[in-house]
Amino acid sequence: MIPIIPIAVLPAPTLEGSGLAAPPPLALYVHWPWCVKKCPYCDFNSHESRSEVDEPAYLAALIADLDAALPRIWNRPVGSIFIGGGTPSLMRTETAEQLLAAIRMRVPLHPGAEVTLEANPGTAEAAKFAAFRAAGVNRLSIGVQSFDDAKLLSLGRIHDSAEARRAIDMALAHFERVNLDLMYALPGQTLAQAERDIATAVGAGVTHISAYHLTLEPNTPFHHAPPPLPDDDLAADMQDRVEATLDAAGFRQYETSAFARPAGGTDSRCRHNLNYWTFGDYLGIGAGAHSKLSDHDSIWREARHRNPRAYLEGALRGDFISTRQDIARADLGGEFMMNALRLNDGFPLPLFTERTGLPLAAIEESALAARRDGLLEMVDGHMRPTPRGRRFLNRLLAGFL
């Protein structure tokens, strides 16, 4: 049995006032809001491009957005860049080249900084993978979702399984680090079909797989007219089988939906997402992008104008931010825990004070209650969810909010 160490016997750092000793690590997110077709389950800020996108105008807006944000992140090194969407692989390769060149000119990047671009498996996009790699992208995330043609059709995807396999092969020819997004508990899906999907993903040769339970998000077509989905028991069986298959293949689950397999002795986990889960800072530029930023006195969130047209119109006025809100001191502990407890290994105790400016006493009562419920444990100076806590994560997190 793993020994449980009471919080009270561990050194609990304290910090007078509400400031941070130093800002946390910084990441950069860039949003590309367009896609070929909006999927019926998607609640991201994505918009069908019914006409040709004015890429030069959007690129100019992104650069102006970054310029306007520089005083808030001045001279802070960036550890990762994530270009998400939408479908950023739709952008012309020269746009990607100019975007990354502009970023490198304006912010210091850590040596070997992770640069991820999201891609769909369409053949036209896959043909650009080599150029994206040459532009500075070093990690590709491919939205496969399923290898079953009937399931892809039910999800509204515009690629088929053959295109997905070709795209993966092309990606691996140019990138050492490739992630596959896969979903289970799909409309009409059987356990055997879910097993085939995850087995195909494992056999593809990638080092990272994100496996998500399909959820019906508000304000999506699937939410308004739900398709026939597996019941809760079958969905739980699928989750167990997905996790067991990945574990047997050497993929370590390090976050609720993320699995990484070391390659050549290197860590294949997504550094950008790890920064989110450990309550690091991130600057988001582009339509609808969100940021969480810190200085010595405060921690705040801000969001860009969501609609691409409103964002572009705002750029002409130098007006990018639609909302800005300081995170109240009373809410910081809950926000930290909501992120950090997604990680299977949890977090080292000093990180709580380092990232929030609060003493551990701020969460002690909730942590003790979660431990009594068998949802949380202390191991080697880390606070982490138990296997039961990972299975009932929403219940665990609710105790800290």
N, C-alpha and C positions, 0 to 999 in steps of 0.2 A: 504493500500500500504506500502511496506517495505521502510523505509527511505533510501535514497542514500547519503552517506557521501563523500564529495570531498576528494581526496587524500591529497590535500594541507592543510587541517585542521587537519590531523592526524600527530602524531609525526613520522618523517621520520628519522630513524637511519642512521648515516653515518659512514664510515670506511675508514680511510686513507690507502693507499697502496692496495695490492691485496691479502693479507692473510686473513685467517679465525681466529676468536677469539678462536675457538676450533673445532676439527673435529666433524662431525655429527654422529648419531648412525650408527652402523655397522651391516650388515647381511652377511651371507655366503650362496652362491649358489654352489651346486655340480651337475655336468652334467653327466648323464648316456646316452651315445649316441646310444644305440642299441634298436631296436624294432623287433617284429616278422615280421611285414609287414609295408612298408612305405605307408601311406595314400595319395591319389592323390591330396589332398588339402594342405598337410603339407609342410611348408617351414622351419621348425626347423631343427637343425643339428641332424638328426636321420638317422640311417643306418640299413638296414635289416641284422640281424645276420644269415648269411647263414651257418655258422659253429659255434661250441661251443665257447663262449666268454672266453678268458683267464682272469677270474675274479681276481685271485691273482695278475697278472701282472698289471691290471688296478687299483686295490686297492693300490698297492705299488706306482704307478705313482701318484695317487691322494694324498697320504700321503706325497710323496716327493714334490709335487706341493705346498701343504700347508706349508710344512717346509720352502721351498724357499721364500714363501710370508710373513712369520712371521715378518721379520724386518719391513715390510711396515704397519703392523697392531699391532705392539707389545703392549701387555697389554691392548688392547681395547676390552671391552666386546662385545660379539655377542648376539644380541637380537632374531635372528631367523635363522634357517637353512632350506633351500628348496632344496630337491633332485628331480631334474626334468630330462626330457629327450626329445626324446626316451621314453622308458618304464622302469623306475627304479624298478618297482615291479617285473620285470623279474629276478633281481639279487637274488642270494641265500641269505637266511636269515643270514647265518654266515658272509657273506660279509657286509651286513648292520650293523650287530653287531660290526664287527671290524672297519668299517668306523666311526661309531658314537663314539666308544670308543677312536679311534685315535684323533678325533676332540676334544673331551672333555679333553684329555690329553694335548692338545696344545694351546687351546684358552679358555679364561674365558667365560662362558655362563651366561647370566642373569638368575636369578631364574625364573623358569617357562618359559624358552625360547620356542618359537614355533618351532616345528620340523615337516615339511611337507614332505610327499613322494607322488609323482604322481603314479597312478595305473590305469591299464586298467581292465575291468570287467571280463577277462578270468577266468575260474574256477580255474585253476592251480595257478594263482596269488592270487586270493581271499583266497585260502586255507592257505596262508602265513601271512594273516593280523595279527593274534594274535602274531606271532613271531616278526613282525615289531614293534608292539606296545611294546612288551617286550624289544626290542632293544633300545627304546627311542623315536620312532616316536610318536607324539601325535596329528597329524592332517593328514588326508588322502584326497587326491584330485583325484576323479575318472572320467576318460574321457569317459562319457556315450555317449555324442553327440546327441543321439536320442533314443526314445523308440519304434520306428517304424522299423520293420525288413526290409522293402523295402528300407527305407531311409538309414539304416545302411549299407545295401548292396551297395547302390549307392555311399556311402562315402568310400567304401573300408574297412570298419571295420570288424574285425574278430570275434566279439561277436554278439549275438542276444539280443533281449529285455529281454528274460527270464534270461540269464546270467547277464545282467545288474541289474535286480531286486535282484537276489541272492547275487551279489557282494555288493550291497548297504546294504542289511540286515546283511551280515557278517561284513561289515565295522562298522555299527552302534552297533554291539555287542561288539566291542573292542575299538571304538574311540568315544569320545564325540563330536569331531569336524570333520565333513565330508563335503567336497565340491563336488558338481556335476558340471562338465563342460557340457554345452548343447549348441547346435547351432540351428539357425533358418535361414530361406531363403535358404533352402536346395533344391537340384535338384527336380523339380516337386512338391514341397511342397505346400499344400493349407493352407489357414488361419485356417481351422478347425484342420488340422493335427498339425500345430504349437501350437494351443491351447491345444490339447491333450497332446503333449509332455511336455509343461510347467506345466500343471495340474498334470501330473504323477510325475514330479520332485518335485512339492510342496507337494504332498501326501506322498513322500518317507520318510519324517521325518528328513531331514538333516537341518543344520542351515546356510548353505551357498550355493548359486547357482551362477555360472558364466555363463551368457547367451550371446553368441556371434553371430553376423551376419556373415554367411559364406562369406569370401572374396576370390577372385581369386588372389593368390599371384604369383609374377613372378617366373619363373623357377620351376613350379609345373605342373604335367600333366593336372590339371583342367585349368590352365592358357593357356596351349598350345592347348587344345581341350575342350573348356568350355561346361559343361553340361547345359541343359535347366533350368534356374533359374527364380524365381519369379521376376517380374519387380519391379522398384523402389517404386511404389505406394503400391503394395502388401507387399513388404518387410517392408515399413514404418508402414503399418497396423499391421504386425506381431510384430514389435518392440513395438508399442503402447500396443498391447494386452498382450505381455509378461510382460512389466513393470506394467501394471494395475493388472494383475493376481498376480504377486509377491507382489505388494503393498497391495492388499486386504488380502493376506495371512500373512502379518506382516513382509515381507522382505523389508528392507530399502535399496534403491539403494544408495551406497556411492561412486561408481566409475562408469565409463562409462559402464562396463559390469559386475559389481560385486554387489551382493545383499546378505545382511546378516540379519538373524533373531536372536535376542538375546535369549539365552537359560540359564535359571536359574540365570538371572541377569548378565551374563557374556557377554562380547563383542565378537561376532563371526566373526568380520571382519578379513581378512587375514593380519596379522601384517607384514609379509615379503613384500607383495605387497605395503602396506601403506608406508613402508620405501622407496621403489622405487619412489612412487608418490610424496613424500615430499623431494626428492632430498637427501636422505640419502646415505651413502656409502655402497658398497657391494663388497665383494671379490668373484670372480667366479673361481672355479677350475674344471678341467676336460676338455675333448676335446671340443673346440669351445666356452668355457665359457667366458663371458665378466665381467669386473669389472669396477667400478667407485670408485675411492679412493681419499682421501684428506689428506694433511698435512697443516701446518700453512702457507705455501708459495704457494701451487699450488693444482689444482684439475685436475685429469687426468683419461683417460680411457685406458684399456688394454684388449687384447683378447688372448686366448690360441690357439694353433694350432688346426685347425678345424677337420681335418681328424683323426679318432682314431689311425690309424697306425702311422701317423706323430707325433701325441701327444705322443704315447708310445715310438717311436724312440727318440723323443726329451727328454723324461724323462731320458733316459740312459745317456744323455749328460748334464742333469740339465738345459735343454733349454725348457721352457714351453711357453713363451710369444712370439706370432707372431707379434703383433703390440702394440705400446704404444704411446699415443698422449695426450699432455696437452690440456685442454679445454681453448681456448683463452678467455681472460677477456671479450671481446666484445660479446662472444657467451653465457656466463654464464646465463644472464637474460633469453634469449630465451629457453635454456635447462631447466632451473628451471620451467618456465611457461608451457612448453610442458608437463611436468610431473604433476605439481600441479593442473593445470586446468582440469585434468581428474577427479578430486575429486568433487563431487557435492557440498560439503561445502567449496571448495577452500582451502585457507590457511590464517592463521593470518599474518598480515603485517610484524611483526618483523622477521618471519621465512625467508623471502626473503634475508635479509641482513645476517642473521645467517648462511644460507647455501651457499651463493654466495660471501659474502664479498663486495657486491655492495650496494650503496644507492638506495632507492626506486625511486629516480629521473631517474634511468637507464631505468625504464619501464613506467614512468608516461605518456609520450606522447602516447605510444601504448595503455595503459590502458584507457586513456580518449577517444581515437578513438573507442575502443571496447565498451565503455559505451554508446557513442553516437549512435552506431549501435544496441544497445539493447542486446549485447552479454555478458556483464560483469556488475557486480554490487558490491557495498560495503555494507556489513551488519555486524554490531557489530564488526568492526575492522577486518573483513575477506574480502578478495577479492575472488569472486566466479563467476562461469558462471551462467547466467540466464537460465531458461528453454530453451529459444531460443538459447543461447550459447551452451548448451549441445547438442541440436539437430544439430547445425551447428558447431561442435567442430573444425573441420579442418580449417574452415574459421577463427574462433576465434584464434587458435594457430598460424595461418599464420601471424597474425598481430604482433606477438612477435619474429618472426624468421628473 
